[in-house]
Amino acid sequence: MKSLREFLFKDKPLKILIALYEKPKNITQISKKVGTTYSHTLKLLETLYDLEIIEFQKMGREKVVSLTKKGKKVLEKLSEFLTVI
């Protein structure tokens, strides 16, 4: 499994976190916002889930994705770091 550091400094995972910071979204909404295919988005989300950054919730027939507390902290720290560099 990838480390959190090497995974998050890639463009698409970071865009996913930013998209989810606004509000929880379904997988299709995320893939459109980030500009990736549904299957690639799902693969990235599974990795973020394994790293305990996001969680999935069933809402009717949809899976809704949201940041965990850890995910929010990670994004806040990344945001601070990225404003410095």
N, C-alpha and C positions, 0 to 999 in steps of 0.2 A: 504494500500500500504506500502511496505517496505521502510525504510529510506535508503538513499544513503549509509550511513556508513555500515549498517548491510548487505547490498547487495554486495557491492564492495569487501569486505574482504573475499569473497568466491573465491575458486580457478577458477572455470569456467568463471565467469564474468570478472575476472582480465585477464585471458588468451584471452578472446574475445577482450578486450581493447588493449592488446599488439598486437594482430594480426591485428587489424584495424589501429594501429599507423603506421605500415609499409606502407599500402595502402588500399583503399577501396576494399571490397570483396563482393561476393555474399554469400548467406546463406549456400550453399553447401560447398564452400571453407572454410568458418568459421567453420562449424561443423567438417570438416576433420582436420583442423588445431588444433582445441581445443579438439577433440576426444569425441564428443558427438553426439547423434542422431540429425537428422534434426529437429524433433519436439521439442526436449529439447532446442536446439539452438534457435529456433524461439521464444520459451517462454522467454528465457533469453534476447533476443533482444527486445522483446516487453516491458519488464521491463526497460531496458536501454533507450528505446525510451520514455517511460512514464517519466523517470527521466531527459529527455532532454540531454542525453549523446551521443546518436547516431541519425542519420537521415537515412531515406530510400529514394532512388532515383530510378526511373524507367529508365532502359537503355534497350530499345527494349523489350524483353520478360522477362528480368531479373530484380530482385530487387537488387540494390547494396547498401551496408551498409557502412557508413563512420562516423567518429567521428565529433561531433559538436565542436565549439570553447570551450564550457564548457567541453566536453568530453576530449579534448586535455589537458586542464588545469588540470582536475581531474587526468588524467594519469601522467602528469608531477609531480604533488604534491605527488601522490602515489609512484612514482618512487623515489623521494627525500626521502620520509618517509621510504621506504623499504630498501634503502641503509644505513640508519642510524641504523635500528634495526638488 
